[in-house]
């Protein structure tokens, strides 16, 4: 990611979000190591939970919106 709008931690979390929300989810060993170097286990659990929740909510919102059309 080349944007100057995000710092290195934010870019790493966005990369995690992309990996977790892929179908199927694919978190590479390289990404896992970079995350472990920067974030603690509790922080990674919280990030994963937040990403999963938002992904779930986005899916529900999409499915609901298709019912209205």
Short mmCIF file of the C-alpha atoms (twelve columns), coordinates in Angstrom:
data_MODEL
# 
_entry.id   MODEL 
# 
loop_
_atom_site.group_PDB 
_atom_site.id 
_atom_site.type_symbol 
_atom_site.label_atom_id 
_atom_site.label_alt_id 
_atom_site.label_comp_id 
_atom_site.label_asym_id 
_atom_site.label_seq_id 
_atom_site.Cartn_x 
_atom_site.Cartn_y 
_atom_site.Cartn_z 
_atom_site.pdbx_PDB_model_num 
ATOM 1  C CA . UNK A 1  0.000   0.000   0.000  1 
ATOM 2  C CA . UNK A 2  1.542   3.265   -1.092 1 
ATOM 3  C CA . UNK A 3  -0.837  5.866   0.372  1 
ATOM 4  C CA . UNK A 4  0.557   8.599   2.584  1 
ATOM 5  C CA . UNK A 5  -2.804  8.840   4.340  1 
ATOM 6  C CA . UNK A 6  -2.054  5.871   6.609  1 
ATOM 7  C CA . UNK A 7  0.889   5.196   8.897  1 
ATOM 8  C CA . UNK A 8  2.720   1.852   8.849  1 
ATOM 9  C CA . UNK A 9  0.562   0.340   11.625 1 
ATOM 10 C CA . UNK A 10 -2.651  1.312   9.864  1 
ATOM 11 C CA . UNK A 11 -1.393  -0.146  6.590  1 
ATOM 12 C CA . UNK A 12 -0.534  -3.384  8.366  1 
ATOM 13 C CA . UNK A 13 -4.030  -3.587  9.893  1 
ATOM 14 C CA . UNK A 14 -5.611  -2.891  6.489  1 
ATOM 15 C CA . UNK A 15 -3.531  -5.718  5.048  1 
ATOM 16 C CA . UNK A 16 -4.806  -7.955  7.852  1 
ATOM 17 C CA . UNK A 17 -8.390  -6.923  7.114  1 
ATOM 18 C CA . UNK A 18 -7.945  -7.781  3.433  1 
ATOM 19 C CA . UNK A 19 -6.472  -11.169 4.335  1 
ATOM 20 C CA . UNK A 20 -9.118  -12.058 6.930  1 
ATOM 21 C CA . UNK A 21 -12.061 -11.053 4.753  1 
ATOM 22 C CA . UNK A 22 -10.854 -12.897 1.651  1 
ATOM 23 C CA . UNK A 23 -12.758 -16.037 0.734  1 
ATOM 24 C CA . UNK A 24 -11.195 -18.217 1.949  1 
ATOM 25 C CA . UNK A 25 -9.280  -16.213 4.529  1 
ATOM 26 C CA . UNK A 26 -5.558  -16.265 3.782  1 
ATOM 27 C CA . UNK A 27 -3.189  -14.761 6.342  1 
ATOM 28 C CA . UNK A 28 0.294   -15.484 5.042  1 
ATOM 29 C CA . UNK A 29 3.145   -16.521 7.353  1 
ATOM 30 C CA . UNK A 30 4.932   -13.294 6.390  1 
ATOM 31 C CA . UNK A 31 1.954   -11.148 7.407  1 
ATOM 32 C CA . UNK A 32 1.554   -13.129 10.622 1 
ATOM 33 C CA . UNK A 33 5.203   -12.477 11.558 1 
ATOM 34 C CA . UNK A 34 4.970   -8.757  10.798 1 
ATOM 35 C CA . UNK A 35 1.810   -8.509  12.916 1 
ATOM 36 C CA . UNK A 36 3.433   -10.378 15.826 1 
ATOM 37 C CA . UNK A 37 6.407   -8.013  15.750 1 
ATOM 38 C CA . UNK A 38 4.164   -4.967  16.054 1 
ATOM 39 C CA . UNK A 39 1.111   -6.045  18.088 1 
ATOM 40 C CA . UNK A 40 0.620   -8.103  21.238 1 
ATOM 41 C CA . UNK A 41 -1.594  -11.209 21.234 1 
ATOM 42 C CA . UNK A 42 -4.476  -9.380  22.988 1 
ATOM 43 C CA . UNK A 43 -4.233  -6.564  20.434 1 
ATOM 44 C CA . UNK A 44 -4.334  -9.053  17.561 1 
ATOM 45 C CA . UNK A 45 -7.367  -10.772 19.075 1 
ATOM 46 C CA . UNK A 46 -9.141  -7.435  19.369 1 
ATOM 47 C CA . UNK A 47 -8.228  -6.441  15.812 1 
ATOM 48 C CA . UNK A 48 -9.391  -9.793  14.455 1 
ATOM 49 C CA . UNK A 49 -12.669 -9.568  16.349 1 
ATOM 50 C CA . UNK A 50 -13.330 -6.006  15.158 1 
ATOM 51 C CA . UNK A 51 -12.568 -6.914  11.552 1 
ATOM 52 C CA . UNK A 52 -14.761 -10.027 11.727 1 
ATOM 53 C CA . UNK A 53 -17.650 -8.089  13.264 1 
ATOM 54 C CA . UNK A 54 -17.538 -5.362  10.621 1 
ATOM 55 C CA . UNK A 55 -17.297 -7.959  7.867  1 
ATOM 56 C CA . UNK A 56 -20.357 -9.729  9.306  1 
ATOM 57 C CA . UNK A 57 -22.281 -6.464  9.590  1 
ATOM 58 C CA . UNK A 58 -21.396 -5.472  6.023  1 
ATOM 59 C CA . UNK A 59 -22.663 -8.830  4.766  1 
ATOM 60 C CA . UNK A 60 -25.926 -8.467  6.682  1 
ATOM 61 C CA . UNK A 61 -26.412 -4.910  5.402  1 
ATOM 62 C CA . UNK A 62 -25.825 -6.045  1.828  1 
ATOM 63 C CA . UNK A 63 -28.240 -8.964  2.109  1 
ATOM 64 C CA . UNK A 64 -30.876 -6.730  3.692  1 
ATOM 65 C CA . UNK A 65 -30.497 -4.074  0.997  1 
ATOM 66 C CA . UNK A 66 -31.088 -6.663  -1.730 1 
ATOM 67 C CA . UNK A 67 -34.461 -7.453  -0.166 1 
ATOM 68 C CA . UNK A 68 -35.543 -3.845  -0.601 1 
ATOM 69 C CA . UNK A 69 -34.941 -3.746  -4.350 1 
# 
